[in-house]
Amino acid sequence: MSVGSLPRLSVEMGLTAVVATQLWHHLFVGGGLAELPAVAQQETGVNHSVTAG
C-alpha cells in the first residue's frame, strides 16, 4: 500500500480505533485488557480546573 492511499488510510484508522477502544476500556471499565503501568499524579502547582466566568 502506498503512502496516502485510501486503503492504507482505512487500515491505519481501523488500527487506531482498536487501540483507542482498548485504552478507553482499560481506563474506564477495568484494567483486564492490557497490562499498562499505573499513571501517577504529579503535583506541578498548576490548576487545570476550568471555571466559568
PyRosetta script that sets phi, psi and omega in degrees:
from pyrosetta import init, pose_from_sequence

init()
pose = pose_from_sequence("MSVGSLPRLSVEMGLTAVVATQLWHHLFVGGGLAELPAVAQQETGVNHSVTAG")
pose.set_psi(1, 132.3)
pose.set_omega(1, -178.9)
pose.set_phi(2, -83.7)
pose.set_psi(2, 153.8)
pose.set_omega(2, -179.4)
pose.set_phi(3, -63.9)
pose.set_psi(3, 131.9)
pose.set_omega(3, 177.8)
pose.set_phi(4, 87.9)
pose.set_psi(4, -0.4)
pose.set_omega(4, -179.7)
pose.set_phi(5, -80.0)
pose.set_psi(5, 157.3)
pose.set_omega(5, -178.8)
pose.set_phi(6, -63.6)
pose.set_psi(6, -42.0)
pose.set_omega(6, 177.7)
pose.set_phi(7, -61.5)
pose.set_psi(7, -40.4)
pose.set_omega(7, 179.8)
pose.set_phi(8, -67.3)
pose.set_psi(8, -41.9)
pose.set_omega(8, 177.6)
pose.set_phi(9, -59.7)
pose.set_psi(9, -41.8)
pose.set_omega(9, 179.7)
pose.set_phi(10, -63.1)
pose.set_psi(10, -43.2)
pose.set_omega(10, 179.2)
pose.set_phi(11, -64.7)
pose.set_psi(11, -45.6)
pose.set_omega(11, -178.8)
pose.set_phi(12, -65.0)
pose.set_psi(12, -39.2)
pose.set_omega(12, 177.7)
pose.set_phi(13, -67.3)
pose.set_psi(13, -37.3)
pose.set_omega(13, 177.6)
pose.set_phi(14, -64.4)
pose.set_psi(14, -44.6)
pose.set_omega(14, 179.1)
pose.set_phi(15, -65.5)
pose.set_psi(15, -38.6)
pose.set_omega(15, 177.1)
pose.set_phi(16, -62.9)
pose.set_psi(16, -40.3)
pose.set_omega(16, 178.8)
pose.set_phi(17, -64.5)
pose.set_psi(17, -38.7)
pose.set_omega(17, 178.7)
pose.set_phi(18, -64.0)
pose.set_psi(18, -47.0)
pose.set_omega(18, -179.8)
pose.set_phi(19, -63.7)
pose.set_psi(19, -43.1)
pose.set_omega(19, 179.9)
pose.set_phi(20, -62.9)
pose.set_psi(20, -40.2)
pose.set_omega(20, 179.0)
pose.set_phi(21, -64.8)
pose.set_psi(21, -43.8)
pose.set_omega(21, 179.3)
pose.set_phi(22, -64.7)
pose.set_psi(22, -41.2)
pose.set_omega(22, 178.9)
pose.set_phi(23, -65.6)
pose.set_psi(23, -41.1)
pose.set_omega(23, 178.1)
pose.set_phi(24, -60.7)
pose.set_psi(24, -46.3)
pose.set_omega(24, 179.3)
pose.set_phi(25, -63.1)
pose.set_psi(25, -40.5)
pose.set_omega(25, 180.0)
pose.set_phi(26, -62.5)
pose.set_psi(26, -41.2)
pose.set_omega(26, -176.2)
pose.set_phi(27, -78.5)
pose.set_psi(27, -38.3)
pose.set_omega(27, -169.4)
pose.set_phi(28, -110.8)
pose.set_psi(28, -17.8)
pose.set_omega(28, -178.5)
pose.set_phi(29, -107.0)
pose.set_psi(29, -48.0)
pose.set_omega(29, -179.8)
pose.set_phi(30, 172.9)
pose.set_psi(30, 163.6)
pose.set_omega(30, -175.5)
pose.set_phi(31, -93.4)
pose.set_psi(31, 19.9)
pose.set_omega(31, -174.7)
pose.set_phi(32, -81.7)
pose.set_psi(32, -9.6)
pose.set_omega(32, -176.0)
pose.set_phi(33, -83.2)
pose.set_psi(33, -32.3)
pose.set_omega(33, -177.0)
pose.set_phi(34, -149.6)
pose.set_psi(34, 156.7)
pose.set_omega(34, 178.0)
pose.set_phi(35, -97.6)
pose.set_psi(35, 81.1)
pose.set_omega(35, 178.9)
pose.set_phi(36, -98.9)
pose.set_psi(36, 145.4)
pose.set_omega(36, 178.3)
pose.set_phi(37, -68.1)
pose.set_psi(37, 149.9)
pose.set_omega(37, 179.2)
pose.set_phi(38, -70.5)
pose.set_psi(38, 143.4)
pose.set_omega(38, 178.7)
pose.set_phi(39, -89.1)
pose.set_psi(39, 123.9)
pose.set_omega(39, 179.5)
pose.set_phi(40, -93.8)
pose.set_psi(40, 133.4)
pose.set_omega(40, 177.1)
pose.set_phi(41, -77.5)
pose.set_psi(41, 128.8)
pose.set_omega(41, 178.5)
pose.set_phi(42, -108.2)
pose.set_psi(42, 137.8)
pose.set_omega(42, 176.9)
pose.set_phi(43, -84.3)
pose.set_psi(43, 117.5)
pose.set_omega(43, -179.1)
pose.set_phi(44, -109.9)
pose.set_psi(44, -9.5)
pose.set_omega(44, -177.2)
pose.set_phi(45, 81.8)
pose.set_psi(45, 5.2)
pose.set_omega(45, -179.9)
pose.set_phi(46, -103.9)
pose.set_psi(46, 131.2)
pose.set_omega(46, 178.6)
pose.set_phi(47, -89.3)
pose.set_psi(47, 115.0)
pose.set_omega(47, -177.7)
pose.set_phi(48, -96.1)
pose.set_psi(48, 6.1)
pose.set_omega(48, -178.2)
pose.set_phi(49, -75.7)
pose.set_psi(49, 148.0)
pose.set_omega(49, -179.9)
pose.set_phi(50, -103.7)
pose.set_psi(50, 129.7)
pose.set_omega(50, 179.1)
pose.set_phi(51, -120.6)
pose.set_psi(51, 144.3)
pose.set_omega(51, 177.6)
pose.set_phi(52, -81.2)
pose.set_psi(52, 141.5)
pose.set_omega(52, 176.0)
pose.set_phi(53, 151.8)
pose.dump_pdb("model.pdb")
